[in-house]
Amino acid sequence: MQVINSINELRAAVKDWRSFGERIAFVPTMGNLHAGHLKLVYAAKQDAQRVIVSIFVNPTQFGPGEDFAAYPRTEAEDRQKLLDADIDALFLPGEAEMYGENSQTVISVKGLSNLHCGAFRPGHFDGVATVVGKLFNLVQPDAAFFGQKDFQQLMIIRTMVNDLNFPVEIKSVATEREVDGLAMSSRNGYLIGEQRKTAAKLYQALCKARADVLMGNKSYATIENEALSFLQSAGFKPDYFNICNADDLQQADNKDVNLVILTAARLANTRLIDNIAFSKTRTGCCNY
């Protein structure tokens, strides 16, 4: 595994692989790697001859008062996990390498970026789109892999790629969950004691809401409000719990078939997000 810190070295490695006609897959991360990240890595290894993983805690996607300084940085452990996964290169740039001294350009995906998490974290998705766009420009992968846990982020990246004609396939991988259903996240490490048990109720609320949608005997507004009340009674401070059209993330109505339920909620100082996507033409239960 090559550990690459500079853009010039990254471009040289990519150029070398391209000269042999090799397909390149890319997994961008902010580190503190867990089984969900490694699931993306192994999917990438099935897709391409070469796999690049980046670790960069991107400052532009954190707002004032958010956890940029506290965000877990576990470089030594991450390197070992990626070495064990037998990837080809780890791109590990510093902030100066990624943004220079006076970076002024921002990529903003209008509309989608203002919904749901975007309403509570202004500028967050501009930071995400900008850094992912920069990384795509540097790595120039054939395919890039993202987890479905960040459903809104995934849609924003797909939209950016389509609008800006990036020659990269965006491939999504199902959310990796703990045995009690909690979506794996680097921020789960903030949870202490009983908070960890309580956190699993976020997914329980999603499963219950999906079952209610499929039963069809409650309005979507009622289902949302019941879920918000459940989360509040469990000790969460929910930002939102929204039943959406899975194709555009707008509020769903009864005519929509492909749905996604999105939620974000704080448990003490930890902000958790999760979602569940499904079709009204199919039934099934949550497995956890």
C-alpha positions in Angstrom: 0.0 0.0 0.0 1.4 3.4 -1.0 0.8 6.2 1.4 0.6 9.4 -0.6 0.5 12.9 0.9 1.0 15.1 -2.2 -1.2 15.8 -5.2 1.8 15.4 -7.6 2.6 12.0 -6.2 -1.1 10.9 -6.5 -1.3 12.1 -10.1 1.9 10.2 -10.9 0.5 6.9 -9.5 -2.8 7.3 -11.3 -1.0 8.1 -14.6 1.1 5.0 -14.2 -1.9 2.8 -13.6 -3.8 4.4 -16.5 -0.8 3.6 -18.8 -1.6 -0.1 -18.2 -5.3 0.4 -18.8 -6.2 -0.4 -15.2 -9.6 0.5 -13.8 -9.5 2.6 -10.7 -12.0 2.7 -7.8 -12.1 5.4 -5.1 -13.4 5.5 -1.6 -13.3 9.0 0.0 -13.5 9.0 3.8 -12.8 11.2 6.8 -11.0 8.4 8.6 -11.8 6.7 11.9 -12.6 3.7 9.8 -15.2 1.1 10.8 -16.8 -1.9 9.2 -19.1 0.3 7.1 -16.0 2.0 5.5 -14.4 -1.4 4.9 -17.5 -2.6 3.2 -17.1 0.2 0.7 -13.4 -0.8 0.3 -14.2 -4.4 -0.4 -16.9 -3.4 -2.9 -14.4 -1.2 -4.7 -11.9 -4.1 -4.8 -14.5 -6.2 -6.6 -15.0 -3.5 -9.1 -11.5 -2.4 -10.2 -7.8 -3.4 -10.5 -6.7 -0.5 -8.4 -8.3 1.0 -5.2 -7.5 4.4 -3.7 -8.9 5.4 -0.3 -8.6 9.0 0.9 -8.6 10.2 4.5 -9.2 13.9 4.9 -11.2 15.6 7.7 -12.6 18.3 5.5 -12.9 21.6 7.4 -15.3 23.2 5.0 -18.2 20.8 5.8 -18.2 21.7 9.5 -20.1 24.7 10.7 -19.3 27.0 13.6 -19.6 25.2 16.9 -19.5 21.7 15.2 -17.1 19.0 16.1 -14.2 19.6 13.6 -11.6 19.8 16.3 -13.0 16.8 18.2 -13.7 14.6 15.2 -11.9 11.3 15.9 -8.6 11.0 14.1 -7.1 7.5 14.2 -4.5 7.5 11.5 -2.4 4.6 12.8 -5.3 2.3 13.2 -6.8 3.3 9.9 -3.5 2.6 8.1 -3.4 -0.9 9.5 -7.0 -1.6 8.5 -6.4 -0.5 4.9 -3.1 -2.4 4.8 -5.0 -5.5 5.9 -7.6 -4.8 3.2 -4.8 -4.7 0.6 -5.6 -1.5 -1.1 -3.3 0.1 -3.5 -3.0 3.6 -2.2 -4.0 5.7 0.8 -4.2 9.4 -0.1 -3.6 11.3 3.1 -3.3 15.1 2.3 -3.1 18.0 4.6 -5.4 21.0 4.6 -2.8 23.2 2.8 -2.4 20.5 0.1 -6.2 20.3 -0.6 -7.1 24.0 -0.4 -4.0 26.1 -0.8 -3.6 29.5 0.7 -6.6 31.4 -0.8 -9.2 28.9 -2.1 -12.3 30.7 -3.2 -14.2 28.3 -5.4 -17.3 26.5 -4.0 -19.5 23.8 -5.6 -23.1 24.2 -4.5 -25.9 21.8 -5.5 -28.9 24.1 -5.2 -32.2 22.8 -3.9 -31.1 19.4 -2.6 -28.5 21.0 -0.3 -31.1 23.1 1.5 -33.4 20.2 2.5 -33.3 18.1 5.6 -29.8 18.1 7.0 -29.0 21.2 4.9 -31.7 23.2 6.8 -29.9 22.5 10.1 -26.3 22.6 8.8 -26.1 25.6 6.4 -23.1 25.3 4.1 -22.4 21.7 5.0 -23.3 20.2 1.7 -21.4 22.9 -0.2 -18.3 21.8 1.7 -19.0 18.1 0.9 -19.6 18.8 -2.8 -16.5 21.0 -3.1 -14.1 18.5 -1.5 -15.6 15.5 -3.4 -15.3 17.4 -6.6 -11.7 18.3 -5.9 -11.0 14.6 -5.0 -12.6 13.4 -8.2 -10.5 15.8 -10.2 -7.3 14.6 -8.5 -8.0 10.8 -8.5 -10.0 10.7 -11.7 -11.6 7.3 -10.7 -13.7 5.2 -12.9 -16.0 4.5 -10.0 -16.5 6.0 -6.5 -18.2 4.3 -3.6 -20.4 5.8 -1.0 -22.6 4.4 1.8 -26.4 4.7 1.8 -26.4 5.9 5.4 -25.7 9.4 4.1 -28.6 9.2 1.6 -28.9 12.9 1.0 -25.2 13.3 0.5 -25.3 10.4 -2.0 -28.0 12.2 -4.0 -26.1 15.5 -3.9 -23.0 13.8 -5.2 -24.9 12.0 -8.0 -26.5 15.3 -9.0 -23.1 17.1 -9.0 -21.5 14.3 -11.1 -24.4 14.5 -13.6 -24.5 18.3 -13.8 -20.7 18.8 -14.1 -20.2 15.8 -16.4 -17.7 14.0 -14.2 -16.7 10.7 -15.9 -17.2 8.7 -12.8 -19.8 6.0 -11.8 -21.3 6.6 -8.4 -21.9 3.3 -6.6 -23.8 3.0 -3.4 -23.4 0.4 -0.7 -26.0 -0.6 1.8 -25.7 0.8 5.4 -23.7 -1.4 7.7 -25.4 -1.8 11.1 -24.7 -3.0 14.6 -26.6 -6.0 15.8 -29.2 -3.8 17.4 -29.8 -1.8 14.2 -27.7 1.3 14.9 -26.1 2.5 11.7 -22.3 2.4 11.9 -20.8 5.9 12.2 -17.6 7.5 13.3 -19.6 9.6 15.7 -21.0 6.6 17.5 -17.8 6.7 19.5 -19.1 9.8 21.3 -21.9 7.7 22.8 -21.4 6.7 26.4 -23.2 4.3 28.8 -27.0 4.2 28.3 -26.7 6.6 25.3 -25.4 3.7 23.2 -28.5 1.6 24.0 -30.8 4.5 23.4 -29.2 5.3 20.0 -30.6 2.1 18.5 -34.1 3.5 18.9 -33.5 5.8 16.0 -33.6 2.8 13.6 -36.5 1.3 15.5 -38.5 4.5 14.8 -37.6 4.2 11.1 -38.8 0.6 11.0 -42.0 1.5 12.8 -42.7 4.3 10.4 -42.0 2.2 7.4 -44.5 -0.5 8.7 -47.1 2.2 9.2 -46.6 3.6 5.7 -47.0 0.1 4.2 -50.1 -0.5 6.3 -51.6 2.6 4.8 -54.1 3.5 7.5 -52.3 6.7 8.8 -51.4 10.0 7.1 -47.7 10.6 6.5 -47.9 13.7 8.8 -49.3 11.5 11.6 -46.6 8.9 11.2 -43.9 11.6 11.2 -45.4 13.2 14.3 -45.6 9.9 16.2 -42.0 9.2 15.4 -40.9 12.6 16.6 -42.8 12.1 19.9 -41.3 8.6 20.3 -37.7 10.0 19.8 -38.3 12.9 22.2 -39.7 10.5 24.9 -36.6 8.3 24.4 -34.3 11.3 25.1 -33.5 12.5 21.6 -33.7 16.0 20.4 -34.8 15.4 16.8 -34.0 17.8 14.0 -36.4 16.2 11.6 -38.2 12.9 10.7 -39.4 13.2 7.0 -41.1 10.7 4.7 -39.8 11.6 1.2 -39.9 10.7 -2.4 -36.7 8.7 -2.9 -36.0 10.3 -6.3 -36.0 14.0 -5.3 -36.2 14.1 -1.5 -39.3 16.2 -1.6 -42.1 15.5 0.9 -43.9 12.4 -0.2 -47.5 12.0 -1.0 -49.7 8.8 -1.4 -49.0 8.6 -5.1 -45.2 8.1 -4.6 -44.0 4.6 -4.8 -40.3 4.8 -4.1 -39.8 6.3 -0.6 -37.1 7.1 1.8 -37.6 8.1 5.4 -34.8 10.5 6.6 -34.1 11.4 10.2 -31.5 13.3 12.2 -31.5 13.6 16.0 -29.2 14.6 18.8 -28.6 12.3 21.7 -26.8 14.5 24.3 -23.9 16.0 22.2 -24.0 13.4 19.4 -25.9 14.1 16.2 -27.0 10.9 14.5 -28.5 10.4 11.1 -30.2 7.4 9.5 -32.7 6.5 6.8 -34.6 3.7 5.4 -35.5 3.4 1.7 -38.2 1.1 0.4 -40.9 0.7 -2.2 -44.6 0.6 -1.5 -44.9 -2.3 -4.0 -42.8 -4.5 -1.7 -43.1 -5.6 1.9 -40.5 -6.8 4.4 -39.2 -6.1 7.8 -36.1 -4.6 9.2 -33.3 -7.1 9.9 -31.2 -6.3 12.9 
